[in-house]
Amino acid sequence: MKRLILGAAALSVIGYFGTKFYINYKTTEAVDQAITLMRPFASVEYASVSSSMTGELSVDKISVGIPGFKDRVELDSVGIKLPTFFDLLKLHNIGPQTLTSGDFPDSIQVFVDGVVVDTGTDYMMKFFREAELEAAEAYGGQLPTQEEDPLGHCLNRFGYSSKDLLDLGMDRMVVSFSYGVEQLEDELAFTLSVLVEDFYSADVDVRVRGGIGELARIGADRAVLTGFEIVAEDLSASERAFARCETLGVDRATAKEGMLTQLIEDLEDLGFIPDDRLIEPLRAGIQAEHQHARVTGNPPQPVSFGKIDLYNASDMPALLGVDLQTW
């Protein structure tokens, strides 16, 4: 009996590592094929492929070269996470046809970890130049200088430039993000997570009625929103902005009022006019320098995405049942 148990254990270990080797081999083969196809547009190098018992599969230590630029994009890993390790065996079957066949996994998450954003790289310098030109269009082709609008610059009203990030002490950032879909009992959850190390993080969870198959059949416009939650953590962004404002001669109280005004304007640009029930806790959170915020939406009646544009921006807080907490 003891030998039987030991034999079964040995076979299980061999089976696991054999399966792991097969998954890694097939993934490496697929990645190499994809890299070959991408060569006219980018040169990609990577160190390894790894998988885990938790259903995670990743390509690690990636370096990407962009034609026309000397500097390369560096990132830790790109991968996918499925419910179990054995779901990885069926990864090649996942596609548009599985959305309605019932073979789509209960959950799937795609992640990109450790993207290094260095403002001194040639591709980022070009990005900042183009972003600045685009932002300047709203000001007749020329953005206000720091002397003309110190508050706007210290709160990055005109977008981030390489100098802005340098002044904030964020000339080298590490960014990670993920996107996932999970089938719950009678809802479908879409999740998005973003982390800028030592700066800011946010987690978004949006729920819609039904399942992945139903959503694939009816289309996103007819999806029915049942609720959402956004949890954000200010790791240092506000403190860095306030400190920069002070160096430009803007006191902290003025900077806080400016931040509140800018947040409200940004929401209005997105088609959402917050009411006093949301503005007051937002104001209190900024004044108290709270580092966390949670926005929840619990619509009194389920809302179809295709009909949201029919409502006025001022109707949105009540329509979506929005609540805000800071701490």
C-alpha positions in Angstrom: 0.0 0.0 0.0 2.8 2.3 0.9 4.5 1.7 -2.5 1.2 2.3 -4.2 0.7 5.7 -2.5 4.3 6.7 -3.3 3.9 5.6 -6.9 0.7 7.6 -7.3 2.5 10.6 -5.7 5.4 10.2 -8.1 3.2 9.9 -11.1 1.3 13.0 -10.0 4.5 15.0 -9.7 5.8 13.7 -13.1 2.4 14.5 -14.7 2.4 18.0 -13.3 5.9 18.8 -14.5 5.3 17.1 -17.8 2.2 19.2 -18.3 4.0 22.3 -17.2 6.8 21.6 -19.7 4.3 21.0 -22.5 2.5 24.3 -21.7 5.7 26.3 -21.5 7.0 24.7 -24.7 3.8 25.4 -26.7 3.7 28.9 -25.4 7.3 29.5 -26.3 6.6 28.2 -29.8 3.6 30.5 -30.2 5.5 33.6 -28.8 8.4 33.0 -31.2 6.0 32.8 -34.1 4.4 36.0 -33.0 7.7 37.7 -32.6 8.6 36.7 -36.2 5.4 38.2 -37.5 6.0 41.4 -35.5 9.6 42.0 -36.8 8.6 44.7 -39.4 7.0 46.7 -36.5 9.1 45.8 -33.4 11.9 43.7 -32.3 11.1 41.6 -29.2 13.4 39.7 -26.9 12.4 37.8 -23.7 14.1 35.7 -21.1 11.7 32.9 -20.3 8.2 31.5 -20.2 6.7 30.4 -16.9 3.5 28.8 -15.6 2.1 28.1 -12.1 -0.3 25.8 -10.3 -2.6 28.8 -9.8 -3.3 29.0 -13.6 -0.9 31.8 -14.4 1.1 31.8 -17.6 3.6 34.6 -18.4 6.4 35.7 -20.7 9.1 37.2 -18.5 11.8 39.9 -18.8 10.7 41.4 -22.1 12.6 44.0 -24.1 10.9 45.7 -27.1 12.7 47.8 -29.7 10.6 50.3 -31.8 11.7 51.1 -35.3 13.1 54.7 -35.5 14.1 54.8 -31.8 17.3 53.8 -30.1 16.0 53.2 -26.6 14.0 50.0 -25.8 10.8 49.4 -23.8 11.5 47.2 -20.8 8.9 45.2 -18.8 8.9 42.4 -16.3 6.1 40.2 -17.7 3.0 39.9 -19.8 0.6 37.0 -19.0 -2.7 35.5 -18.5 -4.4 34.0 -15.5 -7.1 31.3 -15.7 -9.0 29.6 -12.9 -6.8 26.5 -12.7 -3.5 25.2 -14.0 -5.3 22.7 -16.2 -7.3 25.4 -17.8 -4.0 26.5 -19.4 -4.1 23.3 -21.4 -7.3 24.6 -23.2 -5.9 28.0 -23.7 -5.4 27.5 -27.5 -9.2 26.8 -27.7 -10.2 30.2 -26.3 -11.5 32.4 -29.0 -14.6 34.2 -30.4 -16.4 30.9 -30.9 -16.1 30.0 -27.2 -18.0 33.1 -26.1 -21.3 31.5 -27.1 -20.5 27.8 -26.9 -20.3 27.6 -23.2 -16.6 26.7 -23.2 -15.3 30.1 -22.2 -13.5 29.8 -18.7 -15.3 31.2 -15.7 -12.6 33.8 -15.3 -9.7 35.2 -17.4 -7.3 38.0 -16.6 -4.6 39.5 -18.8 -1.8 41.4 -17.1 1.2 43.5 -17.9 3.7 44.0 -15.0 6.6 46.3 -14.5 6.6 48.5 -17.5 9.5 51.0 -17.1 8.6 54.5 -18.2 11.7 56.6 -18.3 11.1 60.2 -19.3 14.6 60.4 -20.7 14.1 57.8 -23.4 13.8 59.0 -27.0 10.3 57.5 -27.6 8.9 59.2 -24.4 10.4 62.5 -25.4 8.6 62.3 -28.7 5.4 61.3 -26.9 5.6 64.4 -24.6 6.3 66.7 -27.5 3.3 65.5 -29.4 1.1 65.6 -26.2 2.2 69.2 -25.5 1.4 70.3 -29.1 -2.1 68.7 -28.8 -2.7 70.4 -25.4 -1.6 73.7 -26.8 -4.2 73.7 -29.5 -6.8 74.7 -26.8 -4.7 77.7 -25.9 -4.1 79.1 -29.4 -1.0 77.0 -30.0 0.9 78.1 -26.9 0.5 76.8 -23.4 0.6 79.3 -20.5 4.1 79.4 -18.9 4.7 78.5 -15.2 4.8 82.2 -14.4 1.5 82.9 -16.1 -0.4 79.9 -14.5 1.6 78.3 -11.7 -1.5 76.5 -10.3 -2.3 74.9 -13.7 1.3 73.7 -14.0 1.7 72.3 -10.5 -1.6 70.4 -10.8 -0.7 69.2 -14.3 -3.8 70.8 -15.9 -2.1 70.7 -19.2 -1.0 67.1 -19.0 2.4 65.7 -17.9 5.6 66.8 -19.6 9.1 65.3 -19.0 9.9 68.4 -16.9 6.7 68.1 -14.9 7.5 64.5 -14.0 11.1 65.4 -13.2 9.8 68.2 -10.9 7.5 65.6 -9.3 10.4 63.2 -8.8 8.8 60.7 -11.1 11.2 60.8 -14.1 11.3 57.0 -13.9 8.0 55.2 -13.3 7.1 51.6 -13.1 3.6 50.8 -14.3 1.5 47.6 -14.1 -2.1 47.0 -15.2 -4.5 44.1 -15.7 -7.9 43.5 -17.2 -10.2 40.6 -16.3 -13.6 39.1 -16.8 -15.3 36.8 -14.3 -18.6 35.0 -14.5 -20.5 35.2 -11.2 -23.8 33.6 -10.4 -26.1 35.9 -12.5 -23.7 38.7 -13.3 -20.5 39.3 -15.3 -17.7 41.3 -13.6 -15.2 43.3 -15.6 -12.2 44.4 -13.6 -9.4 46.8 -14.3 -6.4 47.5 -12.1 -3.7 50.1 -12.6 -0.6 50.7 -10.4 2.0 53.4 -10.8 4.5 52.4 -8.1 4.9 55.0 -5.4 2.4 57.3 -7.1 -1.1 56.1 -7.6 -3.3 52.9 -7.9 -6.9 52.2 -8.9 -9.1 49.1 -9.0 -12.3 49.2 -11.0 -15.1 46.5 -10.8 -18.1 46.9 -13.2 -21.0 44.4 -13.1 -23.4 43.7 -15.9 -26.4 41.4 -16.0 -26.2 37.9 -17.4 -23.2 35.9 -18.8 -20.5 36.1 -21.4 -22.5 34.2 -23.9 -25.5 36.5 -23.6 -23.4 39.6 -23.8 -21.7 38.2 -26.9 -25.1 37.7 -28.6 -26.8 41.0 -27.7 -23.7 43.3 -28.0 -22.1 45.7 -25.5 -24.6 48.5 -26.2 -27.5 46.4 -24.9 -25.6 45.3 -21.8 -27.3 46.2 -18.5 -25.3 47.8 -15.8 -26.1 46.5 -12.3 -23.3 48.2 -10.3 -19.7 49.3 -10.1 -17.0 50.1 -7.6 -13.8 52.1 -8.0 -11.2 52.1 -5.2 -8.2 54.4 -5.6 -5.2 55.0 -3.4 -3.0 58.1 -3.5 0.5 56.7 -2.9 2.2 60.1 -3.2 0.6 61.9 -6.2 -1.2 64.7 -4.2 1.7 65.3 -1.8 4.1 65.6 -4.7 1.7 68.0 -6.5 1.3 70.2 -3.3 5.0 70.3 -2.8 5.6 71.4 -6.4 2.9 74.0 -6.0 4.7 75.5 -3.0 8.0 75.7 -5.0 6.0 77.7 -7.6 4.6 80.1 -5.0 1.1 78.5 -4.6 0.1 77.8 -1.0 -1.4 74.4 -0.1 -4.9 75.8 0.6 -5.1 77.3 -2.9 -3.7 74.1 -4.4 -6.4 72.1 -2.7 -9.2 74.3 -4.0 -7.6 74.1 -7.4 -7.5 70.4 -7.3 -11.2 70.2 -6.4 -12.1 72.5 -9.2 -10.0 70.5 -11.7 -11.5 67.2 -10.6 -15.0 68.5 -11.1 -14.1 69.9 -14.5 -12.6 66.6 -15.5 -15.8 64.8 -14.5 -17.9 67.2 -16.4 -15.8 66.7 -19.5 -16.6 63.0 -19.2 -20.4 63.7 -19.1 -20.9 63.5 -15.4 -21.8 66.5 -13.3 -21.4 65.7 -9.6 -24.0 67.1 -7.1 -23.3 68.5 -3.7 -23.8 65.0 -2.2 -20.6 64.0 -4.0 -18.7 67.3 -4.0 -18.8 67.8 -0.2 -17.1 64.5 0.7 -14.7 65.0 -2.2 -13.8 68.5 -0.8 -13.5 67.1 2.7 -11.2 64.3 1.5 -8.9 66.7 -0.3 -8.8 69.1 2.6 -8.0 66.3 5.0 -5.4 64.9 2.5 -7.1 61.4 2.6 -5.2 58.8 0.7 -8.1 56.5 -0.2 -11.3 56.9 -2.1 -14.1 54.5 -2.9 -16.8 55.3 -5.5 -19.7 52.9 -5.7 -22.6 52.8 -8.1 -25.9 51.0 -7.3 -28.4 52.1 -9.9 -32.0 52.1 -8.5 -33.0 50.6 -11.8 -30.6 48.6 -14.0 -29.2 50.9 -16.8 -28.6 49.9 -20.4 -25.2 51.2 -21.7 -26.8 52.1 -25.0 -29.2 54.5 -23.3 -26.9 56.3 -20.9 -26.2 59.0 -23.5 -29.9 59.9 -23.5 -29.6 61.3 -20.0 -28.3 64.7 -19.0 -24.9 64.9 -17.4 -26.5 66.3 -14.2 -28.8 63.2 -14.0 -25.9 60.8 -13.8 -25.3 60.7 -10.0 -29.0 59.8 -9.3 -29.2 57.5 -12.4 -26.2 55.5 -11.4 -26.8 55.7 -7.6 -23.3 57.0 -7.0 -21.8 57.3 -3.5 -18.3 58.5 -2.5 -16.2 57.7 0.6 -12.7 58.9 1.5 -10.4 58.0 4.3 
